Amino acid sequence: MTRPLGSGRTVVVVALAALASLLATGCGSSDDDGSKGSTKTSTTDTTTTDTTETTTTDDDHGDPTELPDPVPEGELPPIQVTSPTSLAYVSGSFVLAGSAQVTEGALQWAILDADLKPMTQGRMTASCGAPCRGKFRARIPLAKVPVGSWELHVWTPPVADDDPPRVHDTMTPITVTAKPVTGAPDPGATPPGGVPGGA
């Protein structure tokens, strides 16, 4: 896999290509052998530069030919919320989506106030239960939730007597606004870079 050239690198490659073109026309030289040698050298240099640009990167970004693999399904948390993203701005309603590997696919959700009391809550079911990893998606209305920053929790209910009340509790901070925030991503949109595990 190759990375697109940065604007600075594009200028260097274009400049080298222009130089090679100039040398290929002889640049006023009447020596055919010298022109051919210059053309060959320039072409090699341009090709080498281009190849280098597409296979190596700055130290900050790592080698693009060794991109990390998506998170294997077995390494995902029991409940993964992919929408809304952390710190998302939402208004009116939003899509709650993700994947879960929980007993019978049973899930509960709630938006908690500052005292950790639910302002709105509900239930949903993933497309399959453990050991299968199922997907879930629901539209959450915000009519009962005031404007402000809150915690969205998704969990599975307890199955054993000694389980906590919220098993695999997953929290996503959100901000509820009176109207959509200009420039904010759509709460149902796929986050940049895609979703780990293809959920």
Phi, psi and omega in degrees: 000138181248158179256141178297146181291141175287164184297322178295320180291325179297318180299317180298314181295318179296318179297317178295322179294320179295318178298317179297321179294319179297315180293327180292328179281355174099342177050038179087000181273140178263359182272103182300317182296320179295321180294318181296319179297320180294317180298317182297315181296315182296317180298317179298316180298316181296316180297316180299316180298313181299315179297318179299317182297327185269351182241349177234160183220177173294156180300332182294333189253352181077182182272119183294342178283350179239053179296145180295142177290155173302153180299124179301145184305323181291344181260359177287152175294161180305323177233125178236119177266123179254343176212127003283160176284162179302135179068022180290149171266129181229152177209149179073293175197167178210164178268124173259118184215158178166206179220157182209148174235084186225163182304124179056013180067013184284128180225151172231155178221158176200150169253121187260146177275188183296336178266012181062031174259140181291131174269327174209148184204166179188183181234155174204169181231133175290163184296339173202163181256167181303142013277356178288148174260115183256161178260151175226153180200129178210148175267126184255117178282147182246020183303326183265001185253120179288164177298137179152180178261128186223175177251126173263123180245139173231133181208173174249143181291156181294147176246332179254157181299328183266008177287149173292162182298332178236098182278134180057039180302124180241124183250135175233118177287136179225160174238122179269128179241161181291327178216163182304141179273127180298130179088349179283144179292151176298128182302339179264002183282153175289132181294156178303139181088000179083189183244127178304136178079000177074020180286000000 
